[in-house]
Amino acid sequence: MPLRCRLPIFFGVLCLLYAMTLPRAQADHYAPLRVDAYASVVTDEQRAELILPALSKVQSLQVSKWGGDQVLVEAIPAGRTQWILPKLDAGYYTITFGEHQCPLAVIAGASSRLGPSSVVALDSNITWQVVPEEMDDVAALIKACGMQWVRERVHWGWIEEKRDQYNWKSPDRAVGALHRAGLKVMQAYHNVPRWSRADGSGKAPSDNLLEAYEFARDFADRFKGKVYAFEGWNEPNLHFFHGLPDKLASVQKVWYMGMKDGNKDIRVLAPAFTRMHPTYTWDQDYLRLYLANHAGRFFDVMNIHHYGAVKNYKLLYETVRQQLDDVGLTDIPCWSSESGTMAFDVDEKSYIDQTMQRQQATFLSQMYPSGLAAGEERMFWYVATTWITPSGKWHSLLSYLPDAKNVRKPNKQGLALPALCALSNTAHMLADGRYLGQIQGLHSDVRAELFDRGNQTVCLAIWNQSETASPVEVTLPVAGSAVKDWRDYLGSPVTVPAKSSLVFPVAEQTQYIVLPRQLALDALALTPTNPPLSPVRRRMLKAVRSRVWFSPPS
């Protein structure tokens, strides 16, 4: 064979050998073995349909709980390319067929849920991270996971690239998909148009605040009935805002008046302050000066971000609450529009391993009960969709596809990670999630928080909060026959012992136990929450808040 013919073959073999060294796409939509459902998610009311590679002989198909026991084995006849599984309990599974594997996430179906959760929310981020053809699929998946609220993005400069020339295509598309799925949208605000400032910066207030007022008014009016809340500015005490607290307060007042003029029913959030731990004195002073500039009259909800250990949530919330109390804002609710954790050292050619996946799901199962017990009214996990920062930090509930390489570029979404099951299960079990108090008298390493679900039942969220998190045995003075439901952190049902009291091990992964409300309140030693404000005190604080000097533009 002539050399000119051999060279292409030689280089082709080299390319093939190199490709074999690259990581296999764990989330490949076109993998030989896959679940014929978006993101590989079905409900426990559905039967999952599998797409199989055609084999020339009978092959065993196994379904196992993730990292656990085998639950199903079936012999697949030769040549079959499709197979329908029986209904499975909620949980996260691994399907094995010959040398191929794929995940299967099974979540609670709509008929077993009390409705969408009012407290467990999610940062959807489809505006930036999802290709248009998948937006409806992502929105439907989020709704199926039991969400009622999602957080999205709005960029004034992308909508009004030139003064007085609106292009609503991006928010129309994203908000439309979420609205069609039955979700309430809270929009987070980033930046101003560069044309609005003489210095061309997008990270400071526009030179003419009337233009900001007009945009806020027009935005709220356009998305009335679809966007229910608006966040003033994302993390202004970091690098996202270049200005002192008085400038931020001015922006907040303008946004508030514009939003309320466009839609009187919209809830306006404070900017999303972060690093609220008391050791961050500069950030504490920033918030204090912001509130001192009479900003408190111009938001309906306080808003914070936190990514630290769940054991610090109570201290974070108390620190913020004290600042609000100091200016008479005791009646203001608090949301966390970003909370979560991240896996580190992830690059664009690798995926988080099972250890990181377990850590992510475990953290999520502790995060919501901890934040709600600390006093937050609503919490948003950050983030649903594929997101790897330039520094290699992973946030997503969906796995990573090889073509998703740009942090600001819409990407095809991968398959569900275990944390998505943990999110769906937390929403299902907590439901309304009205905090009742902490259970006392258990092991010192164990944390147990009680929540009212809204249907005469309560949910006990219980986990081991020690550094080692080694399982410890606890006893609850409740008969097994009284248990309405019991799930592990991924939603798999737990077998209830038929005994006069519940004795079971508690590890770091949260377990959720549903009990009749009155029985639980009678049987369990509960530390109650703070009593609500009296009507007189509430009216007095509202009077304090109304003493402001700023008036809307005429």
Residue pairs with C-beta under 8 A, 6 or more apart in sequence:
22 349
23 349
23 350
23 351
25 31
25 401
25 402
26 351
26 399
26 400
26 414
26 415
27 351
27 398
27 399
27 400
27 401
27 413
27 414
27 415
28 34
28 401
29 401
29 412
31 100
31 102
32 52
32 53
32 100
33 50
33 51
33 52
33 53
33 95
33 97
33 100
33 101
33 102
34 40
34 50
34 51
34 102
35 42
35 48
35 49
35 50
35 51
35 95
35 102
35 104
36 48
36 49
36 50
36 51
36 82
37 46
37 48
37 49
38 137
38 140
38 141
39 105
39 137
39 141
39 398
39 413
39 414
39 415
39 416
39 420
40 102
40 103
40 104
40 105
40 415
40 416
41 105
41 106
41 107
41 141
41 144
41 416
41 420
42 48
42 104
42 105
42 106
42 107
43 106
43 107
43 108
43 109
43 110
43 144
44 87
44 88
44 89
44 90
44 106
44 107
44 108
44 109
44 112
45 87
45 109
45 110
45 111
45 112
46 87
46 109
47 84
47 85
47 86
47 87
48 84
48 85
48 88
48 104
48 106
49 82
49 83
49 84
49 85
50 61
50 82
50 83
50 84
50 85
50 95
50 97
51 81
51 82
52 61
52 76
52 80
52 81
52 82
52 83
52 97
53 81
53 97
53 98
53 100
54 79
54 80
54 81
55 76
55 78
55 79
55 98
56 78
56 79
57 78
58 75
58 76
58 77
58 78
59 75
59 76
59 78
59 97
59 98
60 73
60 74
60 75
60 76
60 97
61 72
61 73
61 74
61 75
61 76
61 83
61 95
61 96
61 97
62 70
62 72
62 73
62 95
62 96
62 97
63 70
63 71
63 72
63 73
63 85
63 88
63 93
63 94
63 95
63 96
63 104
64 70
64 71
64 93
64 94
64 96
65 71
65 91
65 92
65 93
65 94
65 492
66 91
66 92
66 93
66 94
66 103
66 418
66 490
67 94
67 354
67 358
71 88
71 93
72 85
72 86
72 88
74 83
76 83
76 97
88 104
88 106
89 106
89 492
89 493
90 106
90 107
90 108
90 421
90 424
90 425
90 487
90 490
90 491
90 492
90 493
91 106
91 421
91 488
91 490
91 491
91 492
92 103
92 104
92 105
92 106
92 416
92 418
92 421
92 490
92 491
93 103
93 104
93 105
93 106
94 101
94 102
94 103
94 104
95 101
95 102
95 103
95 104
102 415
103 415
103 416
103 417
105 415
105 416
105 418
105 420
105 421
106 421
106 491
107 144
107 145
107 146
107 420
107 421
107 424
107 425
107 428
107 491
108 146
108 424
108 425
108 428
108 491
110 144
112 428
113 146
113 427
113 428
113 431
114 431
114 432
114 453
114 454
114 455
115 148
115 431
116 143
116 146
116 147
116 148
116 182
116 427
117 146
117 147
117 148
117 426
117 427
117 428
117 430
117 431
117 432
117 433
118 148
118 149
118 378
118 432
118 433
119 368
119 372
119 377
119 378
119 379
119 430
119 432
119 433
120 146
120 147
120 368
120 379
120 423
120 426
120 427
120 430
120 433
121 147
121 148
121 149
121 150
121 151
121 186
121 378
121 379
121 380
121 381
122 142
122 145
122 147
122 149
122 150
122 151
122 380
122 381
122 383
122 384
122 423
123 150
123 151
123 337
123 338
123 380
123 381
123 382
123 383
123 384
124 138
124 139
124 142
124 150
124 151
124 152
124 178
124 183
124 383
124 384
124 385
125 151
125 152
125 153
125 383
125 384
125 385
125 387
126 135
126 138
126 139
126 152
126 174
126 177
126 178
126 385
127 152
127 153
127 154
127 170
127 171
127 174
128 153
128 408
128 410
129 383
129 385
129 386
129 387
129 410
129 411
130 138
130 385
130 410
130 411
130 413
131 410
131 411
131 412
132 173
132 410
134 412
134 413
135 173
135 174
135 177
136 177
136 180
136 181
137 413
138 177
138 384
138 385
138 413
139 177
139 178
139 180
139 181
139 183
140 181
142 150
142 178
142 181
142 183
142 384
143 181
143 182
143 183
144 424
145 420
145 423
145 424
145 427
146 424
146 427
146 428
147 183
147 427
148 183
148 184
149 183
149 184
149 185
149 186
149 228
149 229
149 378
149 380
150 178
150 183
150 184
150 185
150 186
150 380
150 384
151 185
151 186
151 187
151 188
151 231
151 337
151 338
151 380
152 171
152 174
152 175
152 178
152 185
152 186
152 187
152 188
153 174
153 187
153 188
153 190
154 171
154 187
154 188
154 189
154 190
154 219
155 170
155 190
155 191
156 189
156 191
156 192
156 193
156 212
156 215
157 191
157 192
157 193
157 194
157 202
158 167
158 170
159 166
159 167
159 168
159 170
159 171
159 215
159 219
160 166
160 167
160 193
160 215
161 167
161 193
162 195
163 193
163 195
163 196
163 211
166 218
168 222
171 187
171 219
171 223
175 185
175 223
175 226
175 227
176 226
178 185
178 226
179 185
179 226
184 228
184 229
185 223
185 226
185 227
185 228
185 229
186 227
186 228
186 229
186 230
186 231
186 267
186 269
186 337
186 380
187 219
187 223
187 227
187 229
187 230
187 231
188 231
188 234
188 272
188 337
189 230
189 231
189 232
189 233
189 234
189 255
190 233
190 234
190 240
191 202
191 203
191 240
192 202
192 203
192 204
192 205
192 206
192 212
193 202
193 206
194 200
194 201
194 202
196 206
196 207
196 208
196 211
196 212
197 204
197 206
197 207
198 207
201 242
203 239
203 240
203 241
203 242
204 241
204 242
204 243
204 247
205 212
205 243
205 247
205 248
205 250
205 251
206 212
209 250
209 251
209 254
209 553
210 254
210 553
212 251
212 254
212 255
212 258
213 254
213 255
213 257
213 258
213 552
213 553
214 258
215 258
216 230
216 254
216 255
216 257
216 258
216 259
216 262
217 258
217 259
217 261
217 262
218 262
219 227
219 230
219 258
219 259
219 262
220 227
220 230
220 258
220 259
220 260
220 261
220 262
220 263
220 266
221 262
221 263
222 262
223 263
224 262
224 263
224 265
224 266
227 263
227 266
228 265
228 266
228 267
229 266
229 267
229 268
229 269
229 301
230 255
230 259
230 266
230 267
230 268
230 269
231 269
231 270
231 271
231 272
231 303
231 337
232 251
232 252
232 255
232 256
232 268
232 269
232 270
232 271
232 272
232 299
232 303
233 240
233 241
233 248
233 251
233 252
233 271
233 272
234 240
234 271
234 272
235 241
235 271
235 272
235 273
235 274
235 305
236 243
236 248
236 271
236 272
236 273
236 286
237 273
237 274
237 275
237 282
237 283
237 286
237 287
238 274
238 275
241 248
241 271
244 289
245 286
245 287
245 289
245 290
245 292
245 293
246 289
246 290
246 293
248 271
248 290
248 295
249 290
249 293
249 294
249 295
249 298
250 293
252 270
252 271
252 290
252 295
252 298
252 299
253 294
253 295
253 298
253 550
255 268
255 298
256 268
256 298
256 299
257 298
257 552
257 553
259 266
259 268
260 266
260 268
261 552
267 300
267 301
268 298
268 299
268 300
268 301
269 299
269 300
269 301
269 302
269 303
269 335
269 337
270 295
270 299
270 301
270 302
270 303
271 290
271 303
272 303
272 304
272 305
272 337
272 338
273 283
273 286
273 287
273 303
273 304
273 305
273 320
274 283
274 304
274 305
274 306
274 338
275 283
276 283
276 284
276 287
276 304
276 306
276 316
276 319
276 320
277 308
277 312
277 315
277 316
277 319
278 284
278 315
278 319
284 319
284 323
287 320
287 323
288 323
288 326
291 323
291 324
291 326
291 327
291 329
292 327
294 548
294 549
294 550
296 324
296 327
296 328
296 329
296 332
296 545
297 545
297 546
297 548
297 550
298 548
298 550
299 332
300 332
301 332
301 333
301 334
301 335
301 377
302 320
302 324
302 329
302 332
302 333
302 334
302 335
303 334
303 335
303 336
303 337
304 316
304 317
304 320
304 334
304 335
304 336
305 336
305 337
305 338
305 339
305 382
306 312
306 313
306 316
306 336
306 338
306 339
307 338
307 339
307 340
307 341
307 342
308 316
310 363
310 366
310 367
310 370
310 371
310 465
311 370
311 465
313 370
313 371
313 373
313 374
313 376
314 370
314 373
314 374
316 374
317 334
317 371
317 374
317 375
317 376
318 374
320 334
321 334
321 375
324 330
324 332
324 334
327 544
328 541
328 544
328 545
329 541
329 545
330 533
330 537
330 541
331 533
331 538
331 541
331 542
333 377
334 375
334 376
334 377
335 376
335 377
335 378
335 379
335 380
336 371
336 376
336 378
336 379
336 380
337 380
338 380
338 382
339 367
339 371
339 379
339 380
339 381
339 382
340 363
340 364
340 367
340 381
340 382
340 383
340 395
341 359
341 360
341 363
341 364
341 367
342 393
342 394
342 395
343 352
343 356
343 359
343 360
343 393
343 394
344 392
344 393
344 394
345 392
346 352
346 388
346 392
346 393
346 394
346 400
347 392
348 388
348 402
348 405
349 402
351 399
351 400
352 360
352 394
352 417
356 394
357 417
357 418
357 419
358 418
360 417
360 418
360 419
361 417
361 418
361 419
361 421
361 422
361 489
361 490
361 509
362 422
362 489
362 508
362 509
362 510
364 381
364 419
364 422
364 423
364 426
365 422
365 425
365 426
365 463
365 489
365 509
365 510
366 463
366 465
366 508
366 510
367 379
367 381
368 379
368 426
368 430
368 433
369 426
369 430
369 449
369 451
369 461
369 463
369 510
370 447
370 449
371 379
372 379
372 430
372 433
372 435
372 449
372 451
373 435
373 438
373 449
375 435
381 397
381 423
382 395
383 395
383 396
383 397
384 396
384 397
384 398
385 396
385 397
385 398
385 411
385 413
386 396
386 398
386 399
386 400
386 401
386 404
386 411
386 413
386 414
387 394
387 395
387 396
387 407
388 394
388 395
388 396
388 400
388 404
388 407
389 395
389 407
390 407
394 400
396 414
396 417
397 416
397 417
397 419
397 420
397 423
398 413
398 414
398 415
398 416
398 417
398 420
399 414
399 415
399 416
399 417
400 414
401 411
401 412
401 413
401 414
403 411
403 412
404 411
404 412
404 414
418 490
421 490
421 491
422 489
422 490
422 491
424 491
425 487
425 489
425 490
425 491
425 512
426 510
426 512
428 487
428 491
429 453
429 459
429 461
429 485
429 487
429 512
429 514
430 451
430 453
430 459
430 461
430 512
431 453
431 454
431 455
431 459
432 451
432 452
432 453
432 454
433 451
433 452
433 453
434 451
434 452
434 454
435 449
435 450
435 451
435 452
435 529
436 450
436 451
436 452
436 458
436 521
436 526
436 528
436 529
437 449
437 450
437 526
437 527
437 528
437 529
438 447
438 448
438 449
438 450
438 526
438 527
439 448
439 449
439 450
439 460
439 462
439 524
439 525
439 526
439 527
440 525
440 526
440 527
441 525
442 448
442 462
442 474
443 472
443 473
443 474
443 506
445 464
445 465
445 466
445 472
446 462
446 463
446 464
446 465
446 472
446 474
446 506
447 462
447 463
447 464
447 465
448 460
448 461
448 462
449 460
449 461
449 462
450 458
450 459
450 460
450 461
450 520
450 524
450 526
451 458
451 459
451 460
451 461
452 458
452 517
453 459
453 514
456 516
456 517
456 518
457 484
457 514
457 515
457 516
457 517
458 514
458 515
458 516
458 517
458 520
458 521
459 512
459 513
459 514
459 515
460 476
460 512
460 513
460 514
460 515
460 520
460 524
461 510
461 511
461 512
462 474
462 506
462 510
462 511
462 512
462 513
463 506
463 507
463 508
463 509
463 510
463 511
464 470
464 471
464 472
464 506
464 507
464 508
465 508
466 472
469 507
469 508
470 507
471 505
471 506
471 507
472 505
472 506
473 503
473 504
473 505
473 506
474 503
474 504
474 505
474 506
475 501
475 502
475 503
476 501
476 502
476 513
476 523
476 524
477 501
477 523
477 524
478 501
478 502
478 515
478 519
478 520
478 523
478 524
479 499
479 500
479 501
479 502
480 496
480 497
480 498
480 499
480 500
480 502
481 498
482 515
482 516
482 519
483 496
483 502
483 513
483 514
483 515
484 514
484 515
484 516
485 493
485 512
485 513
485 514
486 493
486 494
486 496
486 511
486 512
486 513
486 514
487 493
487 494
487 511
487 512
488 494
488 509
488 511
489 509
489 510
489 511
494 511
496 502
497 503
497 504
502 513
504 511
533 541
